[in-house]
Amino acid sequence: MFQKILIANRGEIALRVLRACKELGIQTVVVHSTADSDAMHVRLADESVCIGPPPSRESYLNIHQIVAACEITGADAVHPGYGFLSENAKFADILAAHNITFIGPSGDHIRIMGDKIEAKRTARRLGIPVVPGSDGAIGDEKEAKRVAAEIGYPVIIKASAGGGGRGMKVAHTEADLEVALQTAKSEAGAAFGDDAVYIEKYLEKPRHIEVQVFGDGAGGGVHFGERDCSLQRRHQKVWEEANSPALNAEERSRIGGICAKAIADLGYSGAGTIEFLYENGEFYFIEMNTRLQVEHPVTEAITGIDLVHEQIRVASGGGLSVRQEDIKFNGHAIECRINAEDPRTFTPSPGTITHFHTPGGLGIRVDSGVYSGYKIPPYYDSLIGKLIVHGRNRVECMMRLRRALDEFVVDGIKTTLPLFRDLVGNPDIANGDYDIHWLEKYLAKGE
Ligand code: MV4
């Protein structure tokens, strides 16, 4: 097991990882920018190293500074959290070259999944169902038209170097295709320095369902069920649940089994998320994330398994603590992302939190790095905490969520809490009847 882990992140996830390390008896080092000297995880860590000024490029993304902090403190592993360097293959490679363990998959696996064409080709080869479309990059307009005619309109053009919704264009007819292809290519070239694009059938009303997987580092793989993350705004998840209200146990076990086998065959190590669009009872692979995700606590709630413990175990060579048959799905969990933003316009609202009071009681978890008197710096994303609620079933979970939202107090700044108080009383949400477009339509109506 590791002696000392360096946490290369900030905010609630840095605290989340720090808690897991403390439980495992592992020493902790945090790196932070000058904007985060007063952060909770900096106060709670055994050691901290200031690595630079507020802009992420000069601190949280500065590989050399982070490697130097490892050398100075004698850390033997790095947990990257999510965002920042968590899916940076070069960072994983550089740490490996310094005999520091990256708590995550190999640089090569990160690289494959970062290239969306390569990711899709790999998924298909491993037996994962994918969205119908081009087999690789589109050469020219003629090829685009041929593929589109074959799969049928509407189609979507995506940048291979994109992902997470960046660089996508929809074409409803052949007349739209030329413009869509040219703009997608030039935008991709400008944004990513790589203009490779691919084409897919455009699914009009899917849900976003993602499967949590783990490779044990020794050729084995398991799945931890799925999360439904359909409630998004501008590709930012707002509300996530496990299980998906749309799946039954048979579907869960079938898609989970396919994903677990794929991860084993790939020789993947650590946590991963296989993202699907789900429409009319069918799953279609879109992307794979090679990191721990923001919404992992809903999976922890229904399985009772600490996924950060498992990441650390696997990275240290100890394997997973559970086999597939030990993983049971118990009840229902919902996560609300509490952002320091206007609840309708989502304009960031940094500043001082004058009063912070979190709800408690059975089935309630709050993951947050903020406290009364904390000043939210304006330099980073606006997530200030997550409310995760668990119940024996979805109805109990929703009752408890409504009560927990009533108890939650964040004064001094605007937050997304009022949005959740509205959503929890909405009939479509109560029925689990929503797709990836539901939230934006709801916000546009201004109800
Ligand atoms: C799609 C799609 C429809 N059809 N692909 C957006 C983020 C990226 N991960 C993939 N995305 C989409 N890919 C096909 N073939 C619709 C989206 C999409 C979306 C997906 C998940 C959650 C929210 C979304 C919002 C708009 C579009």
Residues whose N, C-alpha, C, O or C-beta is under 5 A from the ligand:
A	BS01	MV4	V131 I156 G164 G165 E200 K201 Y202 L203 H208 Q232 I286 I436
